[in-house]
Amino acid sequence: MTQLISVIVPIYNVAPYLTDCLHSLSAQTYTNFEALLIDDGSTDDSGRICDTWAAVDQRFRVYHRQNQGLSCSRNFGLAQAKGQYCLFLDSDDYLQITALAETRAQMSPQVDVVFYDRLNLTQTQLTPFYHHNYQGLYTPQAMITGLLTRAFNHYATAYLVKTALLRQQRISFPPQQNFEDVATTYKVILAANRIYYLARPLYIYRSRADSISGRMTPLSRQQLQRANLAFAQGIRRSYPNKPLIDQYLMQGCFYLTNKAHDAYMAGELKQAAFFEELKSYQFVLAILLRHYPMAKFRKYRLLSQLMVQRQYGLWRQLWLRVKFGVAHG
């Protein structure tokens, strides 16, 4: 008998996309699954759509709850899961119909997690999310290296995992925190014996301007920064390549300062708020300097890396104003 897979689907106000998602589940060639539909207090037609599907397919179970956010919905779904394996699916995305069968086929007593590729769906086209072929068996350390170099991604929706691993390690998603998968996926990897990477685009990610990743606000930038730091601090003790961790943090800093700069130039962020946000990124440098005592050498080497980016003038002003107390126009 095939083993049960629990597919956990948090749902909030996605009525225009939900039917695609649920249809992709009902059409799976691997039929022994349960779909846990967590309606997180939707105010549109999403709840009714869930009930309609559950009425005709007993594999679909619906839970209507007060709105608590994506992380709480995933955690609740995990607590209800009866399957030997778990997969997280966002309700505005969908799966290829062979996704469960192909990922389950790679599981073994040694393999605890199977990662897979995705396609990016816009209004006009479907394109590969990745342009590489890294298929094969990985140790946790090798997989962490892939996350640090951004060859792989942190998405919670990018893998099938043994349910027992999540429960034994008490892995859950931090409540009320966007980019919660950045602070969680590495824990799944470190707890695994071996990880298989399946270079097959089994997940269809719907790119939406109003999604969490599509709309970067000052709060979401801060949350991404905290998630990056949680990841870096979580692996720093056991991962041997400390400079690679530093590089990851610095690249994250570049990305966030550029996003803040774009918002400032577009008039979405006032100058005072802009500089306050940039100040919050300074502690990334402070964390790195604590790990490398030769402060001045390290400080100016890191600053030189920052200065070759397009935010040179911004960082120069910030450095003078915050570190040396010098007014600079």
ZAMARGU-4260 file (C-alpha; in steps of 0.2 Angstrom, whole numbers, plus 5000, padded with zeros to 4 digits):
<rodrens>
0) 5000/5000/5000 | 5006/5017/4996 | 5010/5029/5010 | 4999/5044/5014 | 5005/5062/5009
5) 4998/5077/5018 | 4997/5092/5007 | 4995/5108/5018 | 4987/5122/5009 | 4985/5139/5019
10) 4971/5149/5011 | 4967/5168/5012 | 4957/5178/4999 | 4963/5169/4984 | 4946/5165/4976
15) 4952/5169/4958 | 4966/5156/4959 | 4960/5143/4971 | 4952/5132/4959 | 4968/5130/4949
20) 4977/5125/4965 | 4964/5112/4970 | 4961/5105/4953 | 4980/5101/4952 | 4979/5091/4968
25) 4963/5081/4963 | 4972/5077/4947 | 4988/5070/4955 | 4993/5053/4948 | 4998/5048/4966
30) 4981/5047/4973 | 4985/5042/4992 | 4985/5060/4999 | 4975/5071/5010 | 4973/5090/5006
35) 4972/5100/5022 | 4963/5116/5017 | 4966/5129/5030 | 4954/5144/5027 | 4963/5158/5037
40) 4947/5169/5039 | 4945/5173/5021 | 4932/5187/5017 | 4930/5182/4998 | 4923/5166/4991
45) 4938/5155/4995 | 4929/5147/5010 | 4914/5142/4999 | 4926/5135/4985 | 4935/5124/4998
50) 4918/5117/5005 | 4913/5113/4987 | 4929/5103/4983 | 4928/5094/5000 | 4910/5089/4997
55) 4915/5079/4981 | 4932/5073/4986 | 4934/5065/5003 | 4953/5068/5002 | 4950/5086/5005
60) 4948/5092/5023 | 4943/5110/5026 | 4947/5120/5042 | 4939/5137/5044 | 4948/5148/5056
65) 4950/5166/5062 | 4964/5175/5053 | 4981/5171/5061 | 4993/5172/5046 | 5002/5160/5035
70) 5014/5153/5048 | 5000/5149/5060 | 4990/5141/5046 | 5005/5130/5041 | 5008/5125/5059
75) 4990/5121/5062 | 4990/5110/5046 | 5005/5101/5052 | 4997/5097/5068 | 4982/5089/5059
80) 4992/5079/5046 | 4990/5061/5046 | 5003/5057/5032 | 5020/5050/5033 | 5026/5064/5022
85) 5021/5083/5021 | 5021/5095/5007 | 5016/5114/5008 | 5007/5122/4994 | 5002/5140/4993
90) 4984/5142/4987 | 4988/5154/4973 | 5000/5142/4965 | 4998/5124/4959 | 5007/5108/4956
95) 5011/5097/4940 | 5000/5082/4941 | 5015/5070/4944 | 5022/5081/4958 | 5018/5069/4972
100) 5022/5053/4963 | 5039/5060/4957 | 5045/5066/4974 | 5038/5051/4983 | 5048/5040/4972
105) 5065/5048/4977 | 5061/5045/4996 | 5071/5031/5005 | 5076/5026/5022 | 5091/5037/5020
110) 5083/5052/5011 | 5072/5063/5022 | 5068/5077/5011 | 5066/5079/4992 | 5068/5096/4984
115) 5061/5101/4967 | 5061/5115/4954 | 5048/5127/4949 | 5041/5137/4935 | 5037/5155/4936
120) 5019/5160/4930 | 5016/5178/4925 | 5001/5185/4916 | 5009/5182/4899 | 5021/5167/4901
125) 5028/5152/4910 | 5047/5152/4912 | 5060/5142/4922 | 5063/5148/4939 | 5081/5140/4939
130) 5093/5138/4925 | 5103/5124/4932 | 5103/5105/4934 | 5109/5101/4951 | 5100/5084/4952
135) 5107/5072/4965 | 5110/5067/4983 | 5116/5080/4995 | 5122/5080/5013 | 5115/5094/5024
140) 5131/5104/5023 | 5131/5103/5004 | 5113/5109/5004 | 5117/5123/5016 | 5131/5129/5004
145) 5118/5129/4990 | 5107/5140/5000 | 5121/5152/5004 | 5126/5154/4986 | 5108/5155/4981
150) 5109/5140/4970 | 5095/5133/4980 | 5081/5143/4988 | 5073/5143/5005 | 5055/5141/5000
155) 5044/5130/5011 | 5034/5125/4996 | 5050/5118/4987 | 5051/5101/4996 | 5042/5085/5002
160) 5048/5080/5019 | 5045/5066/5031 | 5032/5072/5044 | 5041/5063/5058 | 5057/5074/5055
165) 5047/5090/5057 | 5038/5083/5073 | 5054/5075/5081 | 5064/5091/5078 | 5049/5102/5083
170) 5051/5112/5068 | 5037/5126/5065 | 5035/5142/5056 | 5037/5158/5066 | 5020/5167/5068
175) 5017/5184/5061 | 5033/5184/5052 | 5035/5186/5033 | 5049/5176/5024 | 5046/5163/5038
180) 5053/5150/5026 | 5071/5158/5027 | 5071/5155/5045 | 5064/5138/5044 | 5070/5128/5029
185) 5088/5127/5035 | 5082/5118/5051 | 5074/5105/5040 | 5090/5102/5030 | 5101/5101/5045
190) 5089/5088/5053 | 5090/5077/5038 | 5101/5062/5035 | 5102/5065/5016 | 5092/5077/5004
195) 5088/5073/4986 | 5087/5087/4974 | 5075/5083/4959 | 5078/5095/4944 | 5060/5094/4938
200) 5049/5109/4938 | 5035/5102/4948 | 5028/5118/4956 | 5020/5132/4947 | 5023/5149/4956
205) 5011/5162/4952 | 5020/5179/4951 | 5009/5192/4958 | 5012/5211/4961 | 5002/5210/4977
210) 5010/5195/4985 | 5021/5196/5000 | 5037/5195/4990 | 5030/5206/4976 | 5026/5221/4988
215) 5042/5226/4998 | 5037/5238/5012 | 5049/5244/5025 | 5042/5231/5037 | 5044/5217/5025
220) 5062/5222/5022 | 5065/5222/5040 | 5057/5205/5042 | 5068/5198/5027 | 5083/5205/5036
225) 5078/5197/5052 | 5075/5180/5043 | 5092/5181/5034 | 5100/5184/5051 | 5091/5170/5059
230) 5097/5158/5046 | 5115/5164/5047 | 5116/5163/5066 | 5107/5146/5065 | 5121/5138/5055
235) 5136/5148/5060 | 5141/5137/5074 | 5141/5121/5064 | 5145/5127/5046 | 5163/5128/5042
240) 5164/5141/5029 | 5161/5157/5039 | 5166/5169/5025 | 5152/5162/5014 | 5140/5166/5028
245) 5146/5184/5028 | 5145/5185/5009 | 5126/5179/5010 | 5123/5192/5023 | 5131/5206/5013
250) 5122/5201/4997 | 5106/5202/5007 | 5111/5219/5013 | 5114/5225/4995 | 5097/5219/4990
255) 5088/5227/5004 | 5096/5244/5003 | 5093/5244/4984 | 5075/5241/4987 | 5074/5255/5000
260) 5083/5266/4988 | 5071/5262/4974 | 5056/5266/4986 | 5065/5283/4991 | 5068/5288/4973
265) 5050/5284/4968 | 5044/5295/4982 | 5037/5281/4992 | 5049/5283/5007 | 5053/5300/5014
270) 5072/5304/5017 | 5071/5303/5036 | 5063/5286/5035 | 5075/5281/5022 | 5090/5285/5033
275) 5082/5277/5048 | 5079/5261/5038 | 5097/5261/5032 | 5103/5263/5050 | 5095/5246/5054
280) 5107/5237/5041 | 5122/5244/5050 | 5121/5230/5063 | 5125/5217/5050 | 5142/5225/5049
285) 5143/5225/5068 | 5139/5206/5068 | 5152/5202/5056 | 5165/5213/5065 | 5162/5204/5081
290) 5167/5188/5073 | 5183/5196/5065 | 5193/5205/5078 | 5204/5215/5066 | 5191/5228/5065
295) 5198/5242/5055 | 5205/5230/5041 | 5189/5221/5040 | 5178/5236/5042 | 5186/5245/5027
300) 5186/5229/5016 | 5168/5227/5019 | 5165/5245/5016 | 5174/5244/4999 | 5162/5230/4994
305) 5148/5241/4998 | 5155/5256/4989 | 5156/5247/4972 | 5137/5245/4973 | 5125/5259/4967
310) 5121/5264/4985 | 5139/5271/4987 | 5134/5289/4991 | 5120/5283/5003 | 5132/5272/5013
315) 5145/5285/5013 | 5133/5297/5021 | 5126/5285/5033 | 5144/5279/5038 | 5149/5297/5042
320) 5133/5302/5051 | 5131/5286/5061 | 5148/5280/5065 | 5158/5296/5066 | 5144/5309/5070
325) 5149/5320/5055 | 5135/5329/5046 | 5137/5327/5027 | 5125/5334/5015
</rodrens>
